[in-house]
Amino acid sequence: MVYPGVFGEIIAWYIMSNKMIYSAEEALRAAISSVVNNSSTQRLSDASRRLSQRYRGPRTGIHLVQTDTEAEAYVAARLPATFAALTHVFQAAAVLEPDFSPASQLDLGAGTGAAAWAAAAVWPSVKAITLLEKDERMIKLGRRLCSADLRVGKATAWKWRQGDLTRAHLELHDLVTVSYTLGELHAKQAVSAARSAWQATRGLLVIVEPGTTIGFSLIREIRRVLIEDGADLLAPCPHDRVCPITEHDWCHFDARVPRSALHRQIKDADLSYEDEKFSYLVFTRTPARRAPARILRHPSRPPRQIQFVACTNTGLRTIHITKSHPDFMSVKKLGWGSALPEEVLQ
C-alpha cells in the first residue's frame, strides 16, 4: 500500500481514476438526456423544486418521489449530484484499500442506480449488481438508464428487485451501498437497516446521507452503533473513538457537480456547476488502515502557508503548513475531504 507519504503515486492514481469517472459521468449525462428528452422542461422544473423542498427538510417517513414526473425530475436534477457524491466516497475508500476489487455489489434503496454507475466507474471489477428498490417508477427509469448506455449493459449484470430494505432478505456481496435512503426511515428502522447491510457485507459497506445537520446526526448514530457491534470503520474518520464534532457543528463534505444545459434549465440556474454536500461512512471487513487525518473544511491560504482544519487521532486540529515544509507542494493540491499524511501532523 502506497499511503501516506508518497504523494506522486496517489496523485497518479487520482488522475487515472478521474478519467474513468469523467467517462462514466458523460455516459450518464447522455443516458439521462435520452430518458427525459420527451418530457416538458417546465413540468420537470416544477417537480424539481418540490423534490428540493422535501430533500432539505425532515425526510423521516416521507417518500421523496411521489409522481412519474417527479421521478424523471429526480433523474435529471438529483441523479448527477448523487453520482458525484458517491464517486467521491468510493475514491476515498479505494485510496485506503487499493487491493479491494469487488466483483458484486448490493445497492439498497437503489433509486435509479446512481451507486451502481459510480461503483462501475471506480471499480471496473464489479460485474454483478443487485439493486433493491421499493418504487416501481424508479426501477423502470433505472432500467431505461442502464439500457441507454451499451457499455453498462454489456459490462455488468444488473438485477433489479422490488422490495423494502427493512424487510428484505439480503445475500452476501463484496460491496454494499446505502445512499440517501436511511434518512427516510424512523431512527430505529434506519439503525436496524444499517446493521442488516453490514451483515450482508463481505468487503466494504458504504453509507451516504445528505450533508445536513439531520443527515449527519443519523450518520453519527449509525457510526456509534456499528462500531459497538464490532464493525471496522475505514473512512472518513481517522479513528473509531467518540466523534469529536460538537452538537453545534456537523461533519460533511462536498463534490462539484457539472451541470448540463438540461440541468441548468430544470433548476433555473446560471452557474455551470453546483456543490453537493454529503456525510458518509465506510466500514470494512479487513483491518482498517485509516487516514491519519481528514480535512474538514476548505483550506485557507494565508501568505506563504496553508491552514487545514482536520480531524486527527488526537481530535480536531488546525494544521499550519508553511512554504518551507518539504511536502508543501504536494499538500497544496489537497482540499476539503482529502486525507492528510502523517508527515504534516508532526
Secondary structure as UniProt FT lines:
FT   HELIX           7..36
FT   TURN            37..38
FT   HELIX           41..56
FT   TURN            60..61
FT   HELIX           68..73
FT   HELIX           74..78
FT   HELIX           79..96
FT   TURN            98..99
FT   STRAND          104..108
FT   TURN            111..113
FT   HELIX           114..122
FT   TURN            124..125
FT   STRAND          128..133
FT   HELIX           136..148
FT   HELIX           150..155
FT   STRAND          157..162
FT   TURN            165..167
FT   STRAND          173..179
FT   HELIX           182..184
FT   HELIX           187..199
FT   STRAND          201..210
FT   HELIX           213..228
FT   TURN            229..230
FT   STRAND          232..235
FT   TURN            247..248
FT   STRAND          253..258
FT   HELIX           261..267
FT   STRAND          273..284
FT   STRAND          293..295
FT   TURN            303..304
FT   STRAND          305..312
FT   TURN            313..314
FT   STRAND          315..322
FT   TURN            323..324
FT   TURN            326..327
FT   HELIX           328..331
FT   TURN            332..333
FT   TURN            336..337
FT   STRAND          339..340
FT   HELIX           342..345
//
